[in-house]
Amino acid sequence: MRIVHISDVHFGFELLKDKVEKAIKQINDLEPDIVVLTGDISLWGIHHEFRDAYETFSNLKPDLFAIPGNHDARNDGIKYFRLYFGKHRKVLKIDNAVFIGVDSTLPDSDDGYIGPEQREWIAKKVRENCINIIAMHHHVVPVPHTGRNMNVLIDAAETVEALTLHCHGGIVLAGHRHVPYSTKLLRTHIIHAGSLSSYKVLMPDNNYNIIEIGEGEISLKLRFLDLGEIEIGKFRLKPETPESLLKYHRLTSTKKVLFVSRRNACRTKIAEALFNRISPDNMHAISAGTELANDVDFLASKIMGEMGLPLTRPRKLSSDLLEDADYIVSLDEDIRADEFWDINTPKDEDECRKVVKEIDERVRELVRKILI
């Protein structure tokens, strides 16, 4: 697969029209599978800039996959971006590659932000057996040789972790600082494009990237519009997540544990109370099931009360409760869960004390499993 990556066109008074027209002719001759434009189509986010860009890029033979940049978000410009270039975040699959376009802009701001909702959206759109290519405007790491190494994403750290965890050795395409650059961060390849056609070019000439994807490998070339082509290098795609990252992520993530039973809530209430007594600060348990106000519940409440652990009322089991849980323990075989505990409902006080002891042991093992 051949990808042409362009950025920071800046239709408006910054535009060098002859440069963008020359670029379109060169790109058409290259016959790429797709052209990815990582933002700043316009200068001020106003209508005629987007219209002029749309009419100019209509001369491209390959499809254009565009996402907005900070200049496009000026003056409510995102609505004009949508009018001419489609959704501000989008997904396209070509063969074994998935292109995920992300909106990193904030209204009338140079700063970039992905946010937790959009990071979750990215995680849902990536595919394990595909090459995942994430297109965003702002860079997730500072770009040298720009004179100002700021304007990385506000939530760069969280975004880097999310990309590394979920993108299976993916590629990030970005722009923003008008300087082409590439680097590898753990298993994520980050490729920045310079400015295609702004007079604010921070290189010898306006330029764009040519990316070739082969078997487990990408090659990167930098193409200057008037000065020719430079081979940047070849890089291996590595789908394995670094073990250290997984450990740090597991240690810092919060976990909501759900103990569930449709038949009797006594056991789930005991498990909830014991879990929350010993669990670390980043874990919390709740219980769900049918509450039966009988002798068994009375005995369980009495025994747990002796331990200083009053039993709470279990929640009503619902699909929302199941979806919201990070880890589910079922005490009934017919409920789908991460694990099943085969513990019978006690019938007298002796059996109840044995059940409390057994659940306590299982809870301690569960905490270690989730944490370590």
C-alpha positions in Angstrom: 0.0 0.0 0.0 1.2 3.5 -0.8 0.1 6.5 1.3 0.7 10.1 0.6 0.6 12.2 3.7 0.1 15.9 3.4 -0.6 18.6 6.0 -0.9 22.3 6.8 -2.1 23.5 3.4 -3.4 26.8 4.7 -5.8 28.1 2.1 -6.0 31.8 2.6 -3.3 34.5 2.4 -0.6 32.0 3.5 -1.3 29.7 0.5 1.3 29.3 -2.2 -1.2 28.2 -4.9 1.5 27.1 -7.4 2.9 24.7 -4.7 -0.4 22.9 -4.1 -1.1 22.6 -7.8 2.3 21.1 -8.4 1.8 18.7 -5.4 -1.5 17.5 -6.9 0.2 16.7 -10.2 3.1 14.8 -8.5 0.7 12.9 -6.3 -1.5 11.8 -9.2 1.7 10.5 -10.9 2.6 8.5 -7.8 -0.9 6.8 -7.9 -1.2 6.2 -4.1 -4.0 4.2 -2.6 -5.0 7.2 -0.5 -4.0 10.7 0.4 -4.2 11.6 4.2 -4.5 15.2 5.0 -3.7 15.9 8.7 -5.4 19.3 9.2 -5.0 23.0 8.7 -6.8 23.1 5.3 -7.8 26.7 6.0 -6.2 29.6 7.7 -9.1 31.3 9.5 -11.8 28.6 9.3 -13.9 30.6 7.0 -16.2 29.4 4.2 -14.4 30.5 1.0 -11.1 28.9 2.2 -12.7 25.5 2.6 -14.6 25.9 -0.7 -11.3 26.8 -2.6 -9.6 23.9 -0.9 -12.4 21.5 -1.9 -12.4 22.7 -5.5 -8.6 22.4 -5.7 -8.3 19.0 -4.2 -11.1 17.7 -6.4 -8.3 17.4 -9.0 -6.7 14.6 -6.9 -7.2 11.1 -8.5 -6.9 9.1 -5.2 -9.4 9.5 -2.4 -8.7 12.2 0.2 -8.9 11.3 3.9 -9.0 14.6 5.8 -9.2 15.6 9.4 -9.3 19.2 10.9 -6.4 21.2 12.4 -6.4 24.1 14.8 -6.8 26.7 12.1 -9.8 24.8 10.8 -11.4 25.1 14.2 -11.2 28.9 14.2 -14.4 31.0 13.8 -16.7 28.0 14.0 -14.9 26.5 11.0 -15.6 22.9 11.9 -19.0 23.2 10.3 -17.5 24.2 7.0 -15.0 21.4 7.3 -17.9 19.0 7.6 -19.7 20.6 4.7 -16.8 20.0 2.3 -14.6 17.2 3.8 -17.1 15.1 5.8 -17.0 14.0 9.4 -14.4 15.5 11.7 -13.6 12.0 12.9 -13.9 9.0 10.7 -12.8 5.5 9.9 -11.9 3.9 6.6 -10.7 0.4 5.9 -8.6 -0.4 2.8 -7.4 -4.0 2.5 -5.6 -4.8 5.8 -5.2 -1.2 6.9 -7.6 0.8 9.0 -7.4 4.6 8.9 -8.8 6.3 12.0 -9.2 10.1 11.7 -9.2 11.9 15.1 -10.2 15.5 15.8 -7.5 16.9 18.1 -8.8 20.5 17.9 -10.2 22.9 20.5 -12.4 25.8 19.3 -10.3 29.0 18.7 -7.2 27.5 20.3 -3.8 26.3 19.1 -3.7 23.6 21.7 -4.7 20.0 21.0 -6.8 17.6 23.0 -8.0 14.1 22.4 -10.0 13.4 25.6 -11.1 10.2 27.3 -14.2 9.8 25.2 -12.3 9.9 21.9 -9.5 7.7 23.2 -12.2 5.1 24.0 -13.6 5.6 20.5 -10.2 4.9 19.0 -9.8 1.7 21.1 -13.1 0.5 19.7 -12.2 1.2 16.1 -8.7 -0.4 15.9 -8.4 -4.0 14.6 -6.0 -6.5 16.0 -5.1 -8.2 12.7 -4.8 -4.9 10.7 -2.3 -2.1 10.4 -3.9 0.8 12.3 -3.1 4.3 11.1 -4.2 7.1 13.3 -4.5 10.5 11.7 -4.5 13.6 14.0 -3.4 17.2 13.6 -1.4 17.8 16.8 1.7 15.9 17.6 1.9 13.6 20.6 5.6 14.3 21.2 7.5 17.6 20.7 9.0 18.1 17.2 12.6 19.4 17.2 13.9 22.2 14.8 10.6 24.1 15.0 11.8 27.0 17.2 9.0 26.2 19.7 8.6 22.7 21.0 5.2 23.4 22.6 1.6 22.7 21.4 1.8 19.0 21.9 -1.5 17.5 23.0 -2.7 18.6 26.4 -3.4 14.9 27.2 -0.3 13.7 25.4 0.7 11.2 28.0 -2.7 9.5 28.2 -2.9 9.5 24.4 0.6 7.9 24.0 -0.4 5.1 26.4 -3.7 4.5 24.7 -2.1 4.3 21.3 0.6 2.0 22.5 -1.9 -0.3 24.3 -4.5 -0.6 21.6 -3.1 0.1 18.2 -1.1 -3.2 17.8 2.1 -1.6 16.4 0.3 1.2 14.7 1.3 4.4 12.9 0.4 8.0 13.9 0.3 10.6 11.2 0.3 14.3 12.3 1.2 17.8 11.2 0.9 21.2 12.9 4.4 22.5 13.3 5.4 22.6 9.5 8.4 20.4 10.1 8.5 16.8 8.8 9.9 14.3 11.4 9.5 10.7 12.4 10.2 8.8 15.6 9.3 5.6 17.2 7.7 5.6 20.6 7.6 2.0 22.1 5.7 0.2 19.3 4.0 3.2 17.8 5.6 4.9 14.7 4.9 8.7 14.7 5.3 10.4 11.4 4.9 14.2 11.0 4.4 16.0 7.7 5.6 19.5 7.0 3.6 22.2 5.2 2.5 21.4 1.7 1.8 24.9 0.6 2.2 27.6 3.3 4.8 30.3 2.9 5.6 29.6 6.6 7.7 26.6 5.7 10.4 25.6 8.2 12.4 23.5 5.7 14.3 24.1 2.5 11.1 23.6 0.5 7.4 22.6 0.9 7.1 18.9 1.2 5.0 15.8 1.9 5.5 12.2 3.0 5.3 9.0 0.9 4.7 5.9 3.0 4.9 2.4 1.6 3.5 -0.5 3.7 4.9 -4.0 3.0 4.9 -7.2 5.0 5.4 -6.0 8.6 7.5 -3.1 7.4 7.0 0.6 6.4 9.3 2.7 4.3 9.2 6.5 4.5 10.3 9.0 1.9 10.2 12.8 2.2 9.3 14.5 -1.1 10.2 18.2 -1.6 8.1 19.8 -4.3 11.1 21.3 -6.1 14.2 19.7 -4.7 13.4 16.0 -5.1 13.0 13.0 -2.8 14.9 11.8 0.2 14.8 8.3 1.6 14.2 8.6 5.4 14.3 4.9 6.3 12.5 1.6 6.8 10.9 0.5 10.1 9.5 -2.8 11.3 6.0 -3.0 12.7 5.9 -4.7 16.1 2.5 -5.7 17.3 3.6 -6.9 20.8 2.7 -4.6 23.6 5.7 -3.9 25.9 5.2 -5.9 29.1 6.3 -2.9 31.3 3.5 -0.8 29.8 0.9 -3.4 30.6 2.1 -3.6 34.2 2.0 0.1 34.7 -1.4 0.4 33.1 -2.8 -2.4 35.3 -1.4 -0.8 38.4 -2.8 2.6 37.8 -6.2 1.7 36.2 -9.3 1.6 38.4 -11.3 -1.6 38.5 -15.0 -2.0 39.3 -15.8 -5.6 40.4 -19.3 -6.9 40.3 -20.4 -9.9 42.3 -23.7 -11.3 40.9 -26.3 -13.9 41.6 -29.9 -14.3 40.4 -30.9 -16.7 43.1 -29.6 -15.4 46.4 -27.8 -12.2 47.2 -26.3 -13.4 50.6 -23.1 -14.6 49.0 -22.6 -11.6 46.8 -23.2 -9.2 49.7 -20.6 -11.0 51.8 -18.1 -10.9 48.8 -18.7 -7.2 48.3 -18.1 -6.3 52.0 -14.9 -8.5 52.2 -13.5 -7.2 48.9 -14.0 -3.5 49.8 -12.3 -4.1 53.2 -9.0 -5.3 51.8 -9.0 -3.9 48.2 -6.4 -1.3 47.1 -7.4 2.3 46.5 -8.0 1.7 42.8 -10.6 -1.0 43.2 -14.2 -1.1 44.3 -16.8 -3.9 44.4 -20.6 -3.9 44.2 -23.1 -6.7 44.4 -26.2 -7.5 42.4 -28.9 -10.1 42.8 -32.3 -11.0 44.3 -32.6 -10.0 47.9 -34.2 -12.6 50.1 -35.0 -11.4 53.5 -34.8 -14.8 55.2 -32.9 -16.6 58.0 -29.8 -16.9 55.8 -29.5 -13.2 55.2 -30.0 -12.6 59.0 -27.2 -15.0 59.8 -24.9 -13.5 57.3 -25.6 -10.0 58.6 -25.0 -11.1 62.1 -21.6 -12.8 61.3 -20.4 -9.9 59.1 -21.6 -7.4 61.8 -19.3 -9.2 64.3 -16.4 -8.4 61.9 -17.5 -4.7 61.6 -18.7 -5.2 58.1 -22.4 -4.3 57.7 -24.0 -5.8 54.6 -25.4 -3.3 52.1 -28.5 -3.9 50.0 -27.6 -5.5 46.7 -28.4 -3.7 43.5 -30.9 -4.9 41.0 -29.2 -6.9 38.2 -29.3 -5.0 34.9 -27.5 -5.0 31.5 -26.1 -1.5 32.3 -24.6 -2.8 35.6 -23.0 -5.7 33.7 -21.6 -3.5 31.0 -20.2 -1.0 33.5 -18.2 -3.6 35.4 -14.5 -4.2 34.6 -14.6 -7.7 36.2 -17.6 -9.9 36.9 -17.7 -12.8 39.4 -20.8 -14.9 39.2 -22.0 -17.2 41.9 -24.5 -18.8 39.5 -23.4 -21.0 36.6 -25.9 -19.6 34.2 -24.6 -16.0 34.3 -21.7 -15.1 31.9 -18.8 -13.7 33.9 -15.0 -13.5 34.0 -15.1 -16.3 36.6 -17.5 -18.5 38.5 -17.4 -19.3 42.2 -19.1 -22.6 43.1 -20.2 -21.7 46.6 -23.5 -23.0 48.0 -26.0 -20.9 49.8 -25.5 -21.7 53.6 -28.4 -23.2 55.5 -27.3 -22.6 59.1 -24.9 -20.6 61.1 -22.0 -23.1 60.9 -22.3 -23.3 57.2 -22.5 -19.5 57.0 -19.3 -19.0 58.8 -17.6 -21.6 56.5 -18.9 -19.6 53.5 -17.6 -16.3 54.9 -14.2 -17.9 55.3 -14.2 -19.4 51.8 -15.3 -16.2 50.2 -12.6 -14.3 52.2 -9.9 -16.6 50.8 -11.3 -16.2 47.2 -11.5 -12.4 47.5 -7.9 -12.1 48.6 -6.8 -14.3 45.6 -9.0 -12.2 43.3 -7.4 -8.9 44.4 -3.9 -10.3 43.8 -5.0 -11.6 40.4 -6.4 -8.3 39.3 -3.6 -6.2 40.7 -0.6 -8.4 39.7 
